[in-house]
Amino acid sequence: MPRLTVLLLSFLLFSVAVMAQSSRVSGTIADTTEKKSLINGSVLLLRPTDSILVRHTRTTAGGHFQLTAPPGHYILLVTYPSYADYVDTLVIKDSGAVVLPIIGMTLKSKLLETVVVSGNKGAVRIKGDTTEFNADSFKTQAGANVEDLLKKLPGIQVDKNGKITAQGEAVKKVLVDGEEFFGDDPTLVTQNLRADMVDKVQVYDKKSDQATFTGIDDGQREKTINLKLKNDKKLGYFGRVTGGIGTDGYYDEQLMANYFKKKEKISAYGIISNTGKTGLNWGERDSYGQSFADNIDVDQNTGSFNFTSTGNNDELDSWSGQYEGQGKPSVKTGGLHFNNKWSDDNISLNGNYKYLQLNVAGNNVTNSENILPTSISFNNQTQNFRNQITRHTADGNYEVKFDSTSSLKIQATGGTDHKTTFNEFHNDYLGNDTSLINHNDRITSTVGDKNILNSYLIWRKKLAKGRTISVAVRENYTDDKSTGSLYSNTQFYDKGGPTYDSLVDQLKDFHTVTTLIDSRATFTQPLSKTSFLVANYGVVINNSHSNRDSYNKGFGGKYIVLDSLFSNDYKYNVFTHRGGLGYTMIKKKFRFALGSDVGFTQFDQRDLVADTSGHRHFVNWYPNANFTWSFTNMRRLGFNYNGRTDQPQVTQIQPIYTNEDPLNITIGNPALKPKFTNQFRLFFNDYKVLTDRGIWVGINYSFTENDIASKVTIDPDSGKRVNQYINVQGDYRLNGWANYSFKWKKPDLRFNINGNVNNSGNVSYINGVANKTRSQTYTAGYGVYKSKEKKYDFGVQFNASYTESRSTVNTGISTKYWTYQINPETNWFLPLKFQIHAEADINLREKTPIFPNNNNVALVNGWIGKKFLKNDALLIKVAVNDLFNQNIGFNRNVNSNFISQSTYTTIRRYGMFSVVWNFTKAGTPMPPQR
């Protein structure tokens, strides 16, 4: 009995001691929309390390709750039937009363299963397909830009070139307050806007205008990031000035200035640089190249004819007008941006102007092998090039909402290119015993101007009983003129001795005009609250006039003698009717869509020189099916199928005679059949915000019936190649990917594990023998990241890839090799506001009998700097690029029976002294927007 009494007294004393150290936590939960208290709701305190329940209680009739807990870190979880869960971190520092503000609960039906998670280092809100990050919860250093902020967000990666991947998918657009900023150019936003200006970062799948209007998912989407700015950052001016001067003539000058006044935004930027790191962003190709394509590729989902212009100078000028890492660039570029909204956001205007002057010069050496049925041939080529382009582009977007049921959107884009190119080639073709078969010296140059005007208009109207109608019209116009010269001298050898020469010395004029008008009307009819029919009909007119003149030298050495064999004048007129019908069902957990488009195309070709014409008729089918199952808001399983008919291109059916490369000749095949491609995609995404764990897994598979491939005949005595396109069976593509990311909380480490599989098979013919090539690449990697505010941050990404390729044309030869890529990066923040930054791009390549040189590269960059002024607005730094001078420029290519390895000129080691000033002057903060 005394022993029991002692135990009871000990227990009571222990309980009193715990109670004395505990705090009383109280609060109220309520439906803030309906303004009513919620009775009998569950309130839980969880231990954050393992989610073990510490305390639990239920709310009273007034929605009040009260519980006690000792000091520490907890997760507060509030649940109520039919309402979204509320999760928040709670820190109890010492004993006493902790009174929480009213906790607002929201019905799931109103917020699409909204989950709110907030914490000391992060805040995430998920609503439907949108993940929203609270920017202030992810600490960045003073002066950091948006790119630095994005690198800290769960599920988002930014590579060394500024490309962004979010939740396993490439980000196509970065918007500012829902508007495009300098067009489709994400790096102008992420590398120039400061992180401390951002209030929210929203990640979502942006749907098409049609799907947004009707609410019916048409399967068209692109991963998008929207930056919502803080209210006090929307009034005043701000920007960044960078001035840098380096060794060996390198320089880097940048300016970004912005003036914001409520919804009005005016911005300007300018860049003068030859470092290859600025002014040459990865988005420029997409924003300009797709809209202003040399080749017109009409919407593949509408059944129109795929037409490729044949009057341009691609044979003489293959330069894309971009810096792609080869050569040494110098760039002068700038732009202006304006956007505003009026009349309660019913009228909006967005406009941009850009200027670019780019010069690229360099050389490359390519060594290649052609695998033949009974032997191997070798080709060694050196190239020197000097290219220059001056580009002006302007685009605008005007939208007006007449009322709650109708709107009109007009977009226009125009631009001019002035481009000059010069290329000098020296080529040796060797036989199986490395004896010289032919030697070619070739010089080409071009001067050209291209004018382009594109426009897009869409009118949308909501009708009674849930019906909608929309009409869209798209116009593309291109006028491309150029003049080029060709000098090609080929010397053929027999048993080591020269036999004869072949000389081409010509002047060439090219002029191509293309006009495309694409129209579509779409009507939706609800069948029930969850199912719809979608019908569309449209007409496409695609006309082109292509003129090519070749001139030989006449008396006096002038190019005045027309070469009729290599001159031509063609007109192409393509007219397409197309229509489609689709069915869509949208339930709470799943979405299903099924349909098909069909196009009827008439193609007319006229030879104005020979006064002949040709006609063809095509039927194109485009079936599609989509299914998505949402287990939860952040866990989805999806399946997509798309079928597509592609007609042979004009150049494959009847190529124009050209002599720009006398050793490589292409002949037409009028008997080519259309090819039909089946594409399947299966994906699974699962993201848990509370534990910061994400899984993205997917697989793509496609196979093509009657695929169009090459039939190549190589003359072993002369080295000449004759190519003809034929139909084949057996081509397929398989791609699988997996990404797993999580955070190890105790050491505060973030991990990202990834894997990728690429498997492909294609069929071609080499000297009359069928060649089946099977290629596989397997990649696995992981990344580790850690940071401590005002102390340090570091990260490292490691990838290993194994490549294998085999061809049946010669089973004794196969390609197998490993490559490794290591990318560490770190920042150290030292006393007196000093900072050290270092990064490396390490590439290791295995030697093989085909690739005897591994060409390993360790590209190391770094800088040391000191910050000055208020808010660390001024940074002075000294930097070094390619510390060990190893950036050699290297590329391997394995394709069917062709294997090549290239080395090229690129930017090597240099040092640079830079001053970076972030300036800002804010106006009076605006009241919070509703």
Protein Blocks (a to p, Z undefined) as FASTA:
>chain_A
ZZmmmmmmmmmmmmmmmmmmpccdddddddfklopacehiacddddfklopafbdcdddf
kopacddddedddddddddehiacdddddddfbgcdddddddddddfklnoopacdddfk
bccddehjbccddfklmccdehiafklmmmmpghiacdfkopaceehiacfbdceehiae
eijafklmmmmpcfklpmbdcddddddfklmmnopaehiacddddddddfklmgccdddd
dddddeehiacddddddddehjaccdddddddfehpgopafklmmmmmmmmcfbdcddfk
nopacdddfkbcklmmmcgoiaehiajdddddddddddddeehhlaccdddddddddddd
dddddddddddfkbccddddddddddddddddddddddddfblmbccddddddddddddd
ddddddddddfkopafbdcdddddddddddddddddddddddeehiacdddddddddddd
ddddddddddddeehiafbdcddddddddddddddddddddddddfbfkbccdddddddd
dddddddddddddehhiafbccfklgccddddddddddddddddddfkbccddddddddd
ddddddfklopadddddddddddddddddfblmlccddddddddddddfklmmccddfkb
mmbccdddfkbccddddddddddddddfklopacdddddddddehiacddddddfknopa
cddddddehiacdddddddddddfklopacddddddddddddddeehiacdddddddddd
dddddddehibccdddddddddddddfklmkbccdddddddddddddddehhiacddddd
dddddddfklmbgoiacdddddddddedehhlaccddddehklopanopadddehjbccd
ddddddddddddddddddddddddddddZZ
